[in-house]
Amino acid sequence: MESIQQGSARRILVVEDEPTIAESIAARLRAEGFTVELAHDGPAAVAAAASLLPDLVVLDVMLPGFDGLEVCRRIQAHRPVPVLMLTARTDETDVLIGLGVGADDYLTKPFSLRVLTARIHALLRRVERTATPGATIVVGDLRIDTDQRRVWRAEAETQLTPLEFELLVHLARRPRAVLARDRLLSEIWGWPDASGTRAVDSHIKALRRKLGSDLIRTVHGVGYALEAR
């Protein structure tokens, strides 16, 4: 693991085994004012995430040691952190697997560094936007502390990834209102069109798995509504 210090409070862990790509990403992020840490394989990435506590992780899927999907599972189990996944795979199933293990967003290689930095800034803004100091949302037996980013259902606390948390807050602030997939994509992901609706479905599935299958109602062909009682 290497360290590239830039004096910014925002620290990003870049996990990429191709040196040229890793250095290009690091140089661009340095120019944006971030502190950048580099790891080049699965085990080093997990160790770096645990010791450095980054604000965001840029994570390649194909890594030596073990792959990025396993890295994502392990770091999210230890501490929820926004993850932007990089993949050379174009199959939608691979993308959905990445989202299912806790990635918040993804880019398919080759990608523009301008687009990468825009996605990173958007992910960090999402985390800041969700945290309203002192705000607690209660809907039935669901309780959300947006200040501490903690969630309970029937007094049992559940750990969510940053994007799962924001999606839940978004639904909980409008209980029983049906929110369309394209609206969720625009307001949470910042995507201008509906091309990523499967990403919404994947995160809804994760919320149901963690908080109960009865929590969110599907309105077929439209979107989702929070139905906690």
C-alpha positions as CSV (number, residue, x, y, z in Angstrom):
1,M,0.0,0.0,0.0
2,E,1.2,3.5,-0.8
3,S,0.1,6.8,0.6
4,I,-0.3,10.1,-1.3
5,Q,-1.0,12.9,1.1
6,Q,-2.7,16.2,0.1
7,G,-3.8,17.7,3.3
8,S,-7.5,17.3,2.8
9,A,-9.9,16.0,5.4
10,R,-11.5,13.8,2.7
11,R,-9.5,10.6,2.3
12,I,-10.2,8.2,-0.6
13,L,-8.9,4.7,-0.9
14,V,-8.2,3.7,-4.5
15,V,-7.9,-0.1,-5.0
16,E,-6.6,-0.9,-8.4
17,D,-3.9,-3.4,-9.5
18,E,-2.9,-1.7,-12.7
19,P,-0.3,0.9,-11.7
20,T,-0.9,3.3,-14.7
21,I,-4.7,3.5,-13.9
22,A,-4.1,3.8,-10.2
23,E,-1.6,6.6,-10.6
24,S,-3.9,8.4,-13.1
25,I,-6.8,8.3,-10.7
26,A,-4.6,9.3,-7.7
27,A,-3.2,12.3,-9.7
28,R,-6.7,13.5,-10.6
29,L,-8.0,13.2,-7.1
30,R,-5.0,15.0,-5.7
31,A,-5.8,17.8,-8.0
32,E,-9.3,17.8,-6.6
33,G,-7.9,18.3,-3.1
34,F,-8.3,14.8,-1.7
35,T,-5.9,12.7,0.3
36,V,-5.4,9.5,-1.6
37,E,-4.3,6.0,-0.4
38,L,-3.5,3.2,-2.8
39,A,-3.9,-0.5,-2.4
40,H,-3.2,-3.0,-5.2
41,D,-4.8,-6.3,-4.1
42,G,-7.7,-7.7,-2.1
43,P,-6.1,-8.3,1.3
44,A,-4.2,-4.9,1.2
45,A,-7.5,-3.2,0.4
46,V,-9.3,-4.7,3.4
47,A,-6.5,-3.9,5.7
48,A,-6.2,-0.3,4.4
49,A,-10.0,0.3,4.8
50,A,-9.9,-0.9,8.4
51,S,-6.8,1.1,9.4
52,L,-7.4,4.3,7.4
53,L,-11.2,4.7,7.7
54,P,-11.5,6.4,4.3
55,D,-14.4,8.6,3.4
56,L,-14.9,6.8,0.1
57,V,-13.4,3.7,-1.7
58,V,-12.8,3.5,-5.4
59,L,-12.7,-0.3,-6.0
60,D,-11.7,-2.3,-9.1
61,V,-13.6,-5.6,-9.4
62,M,-10.7,-7.7,-10.8
63,L,-7.9,-7.9,-8.2
64,P,-5.2,-10.3,-7.1
65,G,-5.7,-12.1,-3.7
66,F,-9.5,-11.9,-3.8
67,D,-11.7,-9.9,-6.0
68,G,-13.4,-6.5,-5.5
69,L,-16.7,-8.1,-4.7
70,E,-15.2,-9.9,-1.7
71,V,-13.3,-6.7,-0.7
72,C,-16.6,-4.8,-0.7
73,R,-18.4,-7.4,1.4
74,R,-15.6,-7.3,4.0
75,I,-15.2,-3.6,4.3
76,Q,-19.0,-3.0,4.5
77,A,-19.3,-5.6,7.2
78,H,-16.6,-3.8,9.2
79,R,-17.7,-0.2,8.6
80,P,-20.2,1.2,6.1
81,V,-18.5,3.5,3.5
82,P,-19.4,4.7,0.1
83,V,-18.0,2.5,-2.6
84,L,-17.6,3.3,-6.3
85,M,-16.8,0.1,-8.2
86,L,-14.8,0.0,-11.4
87,T,-15.5,-2.9,-13.7
88,A,-14.3,-4.1,-17.1
89,R,-17.4,-6.3,-17.3
90,T,-20.4,-5.1,-19.3
91,D,-22.8,-7.8,-18.2
92,E,-25.6,-6.3,-16.2
93,T,-25.6,-9.3,-13.8
94,D,-22.0,-8.5,-12.7
95,V,-23.0,-4.9,-12.0
96,L,-26.0,-6.0,-10.0
97,I,-23.8,-8.4,-7.9
98,G,-21.5,-5.5,-7.1
99,L,-24.5,-3.3,-6.0
100,G,-25.8,-6.2,-4.0
101,V,-22.7,-6.6,-1.9
102,G,-22.7,-2.9,-0.9
103,A,-21.3,-0.9,-3.8
104,D,-23.1,2.5,-4.2
105,D,-22.2,3.3,-7.8
106,Y,-20.2,1.9,-10.6
107,L,-18.2,2.8,-13.7
108,T,-17.4,0.6,-16.6
109,K,-13.9,0.7,-18.0
110,P,-12.7,2.6,-20.0
111,F,-14.0,5.7,-18.2
112,S,-13.3,9.4,-18.1
113,L,-11.5,10.8,-15.1
114,R,-13.9,13.8,-15.3
115,V,-16.8,11.4,-14.9
116,L,-15.1,9.5,-12.1
117,T,-14.5,12.7,-10.1
118,A,-18.1,13.9,-10.7
119,R,-19.4,10.6,-9.4
120,I,-17.1,10.8,-6.3
121,H,-18.3,14.3,-5.5
122,A,-21.9,13.2,-5.9
123,L,-21.4,10.2,-3.6
124,L,-19.9,12.4,-0.9
125,R,-22.7,14.9,-1.2
126,R,-25.3,12.2,-0.7
127,V,-23.8,11.2,2.6
128,E,-23.6,14.9,3.8
129,R,-27.2,15.6,2.5
130,T,-28.7,12.6,4.4
131,A,-27.2,13.7,7.8
132,T,-29.6,16.2,9.3
133,P,-28.2,16.9,12.8
134,G,-30.6,15.9,15.5
135,A,-33.2,14.5,13.2
136,T,-35.0,11.3,14.0
137,I,-37.5,9.7,11.6
138,V,-40.1,7.3,13.1
139,V,-42.5,5.4,10.9
140,G,-44.3,2.6,12.7
141,D,-41.7,0.3,14.3
142,L,-38.9,1.8,12.1
143,R,-36.7,4.4,13.7
144,I,-33.9,6.3,11.8
145,D,-31.3,8.6,13.5
146,T,-30.0,10.6,10.6
147,D,-27.4,12.3,12.7
148,Q,-25.7,9.1,13.8
149,R,-26.8,7.2,10.7
150,R,-28.3,4.4,12.7
151,V,-31.5,2.4,11.9
152,W,-33.7,0.2,14.1
153,R,-36.7,-1.9,13.4
154,A,-38.7,-3.2,16.3
155,E,-35.8,-2.1,18.5
156,A,-33.3,-4.3,16.6
157,E,-30.5,-2.2,15.1
158,T,-29.4,-3.0,11.5
159,Q,-26.3,-1.8,9.7
160,L,-26.8,-0.3,6.2
161,T,-24.5,0.8,3.5
162,P,-24.4,4.6,2.9
163,L,-26.6,4.4,-0.2
164,E,-29.0,1.9,1.4
165,F,-29.3,4.4,4.3
166,E,-30.1,7.3,2.0
167,L,-32.6,5.3,0.0
168,L,-34.4,4.3,3.2
169,V,-34.4,7.9,4.5
170,H,-35.8,9.1,1.2
171,L,-38.7,6.7,1.4
172,A,-39.3,7.2,5.1
173,R,-39.6,11.0,4.7
174,R,-42.6,10.2,2.5
175,P,-44.2,7.2,4.1
176,R,-46.8,5.3,2.0
177,A,-46.2,7.7,-1.0
178,V,-45.2,5.8,-4.1
179,L,-41.8,7.1,-5.5
180,A,-41.0,6.3,-9.1
181,R,-37.8,4.5,-9.9
182,D,-36.6,7.3,-12.2
183,R,-37.3,9.9,-9.5
184,L,-35.2,7.9,-7.0
185,L,-32.4,7.6,-9.6
186,S,-32.5,11.3,-10.2
187,E,-32.8,12.4,-6.5
188,I,-30.4,9.9,-4.9
189,W,-28.1,8.6,-7.6
190,G,-28.1,11.8,-9.6
191,W,-28.6,9.9,-12.9
192,P,-30.5,11.9,-15.5
193,D,-32.3,9.0,-17.1
194,A,-33.9,5.7,-16.2
195,S,-31.1,3.5,-17.6
196,G,-30.1,2.4,-14.1
197,T,-33.5,1.3,-12.6
198,R,-32.1,-2.1,-11.9
199,A,-29.7,-0.4,-9.4
200,V,-32.8,0.8,-7.5
201,D,-34.3,-2.7,-7.5
202,S,-31.0,-4.1,-6.2
203,H,-30.9,-1.7,-3.2
204,I,-34.6,-2.2,-2.4
205,K,-33.9,-6.0,-2.3
206,A,-31.0,-5.4,0.1
207,L,-33.2,-3.2,2.4
208,R,-35.9,-5.9,2.5
209,R,-33.4,-8.6,3.3
210,K,-32.0,-6.6,6.2
211,L,-35.2,-5.0,7.6
212,G,-38.0,-7.3,6.5
213,S,-39.8,-8.2,3.3
214,D,-42.9,-6.3,4.4
215,L,-41.1,-2.9,4.8
216,I,-41.3,-1.7,1.2
217,R,-44.2,-2.2,-1.2
218,T,-43.6,-2.6,-4.9
219,V,-46.0,-0.8,-7.2
220,H,-45.4,-2.7,-10.5
221,G,-44.4,-0.5,-13.4
222,V,-44.1,2.6,-11.1
223,G,-41.8,2.3,-8.1
224,Y,-41.8,1.8,-4.3
225,A,-43.5,2.9,-1.1
226,L,-42.5,2.5,2.5
227,E,-45.2,0.6,4.4
228,A,-43.7,0.1,7.9
229,R,-46.3,-0.3,10.6
